[in-house]
Amino acid sequence: MTVQIITIDGPSGSGKGTLAAKLASHYQFHLLDSGALYRLLGLSLHQQELLDCLDSALEKCVKIATNLDIKFVTTETGTQVQLDDEDVTQTIRTERVGEFASKVAAIPELRVALFERQRAFAQEPGLVADGRDMATSIFPEAQAKIYLTASAESRAARRVKQLQGMGLDVKISDILANIQARDKRDMERTVAPLKPAADAYIIDSSELGIDEVFKLMTNFVEKQLAI
């Protein structure tokens, strides 16, 4: 039996992580946060002082990617992300680690190293996969493909609110510049650039609340998966 797969792709800050988790809970599907894998790898390479010499240390970096000690631990307050048994849930959500992830994602050999790890998440009763190339590269066979976007300005405002909620002092101008730079890097990379799949349902969440977007998503998913 073919595993039912819902993909949600889109740029940083579009809300896809929150909505992917909401969909996975709603349908009782497994959840893949592919961005977390890239953030974890970026953090690990940074900690080992390899992030600035990816080309010269590529073989070593690929080996690290293949053998990363990653755990997603479900708790009463959500999902805890562990790297080498250390809780890095908050650390990997910082802007700095997001930039590490974007650098890692631009290296074809490192994307290949993480490919099978992502594919392995497709298990019964189904999967919601959140990322940037879930529909175009990792799960092209997905039955329901969603591309969630929003203006850079609205995404920056959301990100500032999120980071301030974590107790961080941030400026919206800095966040906006980071988002625009990351969008450019993700859209222009030679391997699996950020773009909607040809058959994706595109939703612009700039002026929509989470509940409104969730309703649009479930209407689409239930038509595609007949559930």
C-alpha positions in Angstrom: 0.0 0.0 0.0 1.3 3.4 -1.0 2.0 5.7 2.0 0.0 8.9 1.9 2.3 11.9 1.9 1.5 15.6 2.3 4.4 18.0 1.5 4.6 21.6 2.6 7.4 23.6 1.0 8.1 27.3 1.2 10.5 30.0 2.3 11.7 30.6 5.9 9.0 32.2 8.1 6.0 31.3 6.0 4.5 29.3 8.8 4.9 25.9 7.3 6.5 24.3 10.4 3.5 25.3 12.6 1.0 24.2 10.0 2.8 20.9 9.2 2.7 20.0 12.9 -1.0 20.9 13.0 -1.8 18.8 10.0 0.2 15.8 11.3 -1.7 16.0 14.6 -5.0 16.4 12.8 -4.5 13.3 10.6 -2.3 11.4 13.1 0.5 11.2 10.5 4.2 11.1 11.1 6.0 14.5 10.8 9.3 15.3 9.1 10.8 18.7 9.8 13.5 18.6 7.1 14.8 22.0 8.1 15.7 20.7 11.5 18.0 18.1 9.9 19.9 20.8 7.9 20.0 23.0 11.0 21.4 20.2 13.1 24.0 19.4 10.5 24.9 23.1 10.2 25.2 23.4 14.0 27.4 20.3 14.2 29.8 21.4 11.4 30.0 24.9 13.1 30.8 23.3 16.4 33.6 21.3 14.7 34.9 24.4 12.9 34.2 22.9 9.5 31.5 25.2 8.3 33.9 27.7 6.7 35.9 25.0 4.9 33.1 22.9 3.4 34.9 22.4 0.1 38.3 21.4 1.5 36.8 19.1 4.2 33.9 17.8 2.2 34.6 14.1 2.7 34.7 14.6 6.5 31.5 16.7 6.4 29.6 14.0 4.4 30.7 11.4 7.0 29.4 13.6 9.8 26.1 14.1 7.9 25.7 10.3 7.5 26.3 9.6 11.2 24.7 12.5 13.0 23.3 11.4 16.4 19.9 13.0 16.1 16.8 12.3 18.2 13.3 13.8 18.1 11.8 13.3 21.6 8.1 13.9 22.1 7.4 15.7 25.4 4.3 17.2 27.0 5.2 20.6 25.7 6.1 19.5 22.1 9.0 17.9 20.3 12.5 18.1 21.8 15.4 18.0 19.3 18.6 16.4 20.5 22.1 16.4 19.0 24.6 14.1 20.7 22.0 13.8 23.5 22.0 17.6 24.1 18.7 19.5 23.9 19.2 22.0 21.1 15.5 22.7 20.4 15.9 26.4 21.0 19.4 26.7 19.6 18.6 25.4 16.2 15.8 28.0 15.8 18.0 31.0 15.9 18.8 33.1 12.9 22.5 32.2 13.1 21.8 28.4 12.9 19.3 29.1 10.1 22.2 30.6 8.1 24.3 27.6 8.9 21.6 25.4 7.4 21.3 27.4 4.3 25.1 27.0 3.7 24.8 23.3 4.2 21.8 23.0 1.9 23.7 24.5 -1.0 26.2 21.6 -1.1 25.0 18.8 -3.3 27.0 16.1 -1.5 25.5 17.0 1.8 22.0 17.0 0.4 22.6 13.5 -0.9 23.9 12.4 2.5 20.6 13.5 4.1 18.3 12.2 1.3 17.7 8.7 2.6 17.3 9.9 6.1 14.4 12.0 4.9 12.9 9.3 2.7 12.8 6.9 5.7 10.2 9.1 7.4 7.5 7.9 4.9 5.7 5.3 7.0 2.1 4.3 7.6 -0.3 5.7 8.4 1.1 8.7 6.5 3.6 11.6 6.5 3.5 15.4 6.6 6.9 16.6 5.3 7.9 20.2 5.8 10.8 21.8 4.0 12.0 23.5 0.8 12.3 20.7 -1.7 10.0 18.0 -0.3 7.7 18.0 -3.3 10.3 18.7 -6.0 13.1 16.4 -4.8 12.5 14.2 -1.7 8.9 13.1 -2.2 7.9 13.8 -5.9 5.3 11.1 -5.5 3.4 12.9 -2.8 -0.3 13.0 -3.3 -0.9 16.4 -1.8 1.7 19.1 -2.5 1.4 22.5 -0.9 3.6 25.6 -1.3 3.2 28.1 1.5 4.6 31.5 0.9 4.3 35.1 2.3 5.9 38.5 1.7 9.3 38.9 3.2 8.0 41.8 5.3 5.2 39.7 6.9 7.6 36.9 7.5 10.1 39.2 9.2 7.4 40.6 11.5 6.4 37.0 12.5 10.0 36.0 13.1 10.7 39.1 15.3 7.6 38.2 17.4 8.8 34.6 17.7 12.3 35.5 18.7 11.1 38.1 21.2 8.9 35.4 22.7 12.1 33.5 23.3 13.5 36.4 25.1 15.8 37.6 22.4 16.4 41.3 21.5 16.2 41.6 17.7 15.7 44.3 15.1 13.2 43.8 12.3 15.6 45.4 9.7 18.2 42.8 10.5 15.7 39.9 10.3 14.3 41.2 7.0 17.8 41.4 5.5 18.5 37.9 6.7 15.3 36.5 5.2 15.9 38.3 1.9 19.5 37.0 1.7 18.3 33.4 2.5 15.5 33.5 0.0 18.0 34.5 -2.7 20.4 31.8 -1.7 17.7 29.1 -1.5 16.1 30.1 -4.8 19.4 30.4 -6.8 21.2 27.3 -5.6 22.0 24.9 -8.4 20.6 21.7 -6.6 17.0 21.5 -5.6 16.3 25.3 -5.6 13.3 26.6 -3.6 10.3 26.7 -6.0 6.8 25.3 -6.1 6.2 21.9 -7.7 4.3 22.1 -10.9 1.3 20.5 -9.3 1.5 22.3 -5.9 -1.4 24.2 -4.3 0.1 27.6 -3.7 -1.1 29.6 -0.6 0.0 33.1 0.2 -0.3 33.5 4.0 0.7 37.2 4.1 -2.8 38.4 5.1 -4.1 35.1 6.6 -4.2 33.7 10.1 -3.1 30.2 11.0 -6.7 28.9 11.2 -7.6 30.3 7.8 -4.5 28.7 6.2 -5.2 25.4 8.0 -8.7 25.3 6.6 -7.5 25.9 3.0 -4.9 23.1 3.5 -7.3 20.5 4.9 -9.9 21.2 2.2 -7.1 20.6 -0.4 -5.7 17.5 1.3 -9.0 15.8 1.7 -9.7 16.2 -2.0 -6.3 14.9 -2.9 -6.2 12.0 -0.5 -9.9 11.2 -0.3 -9.9 11.3 3.5 
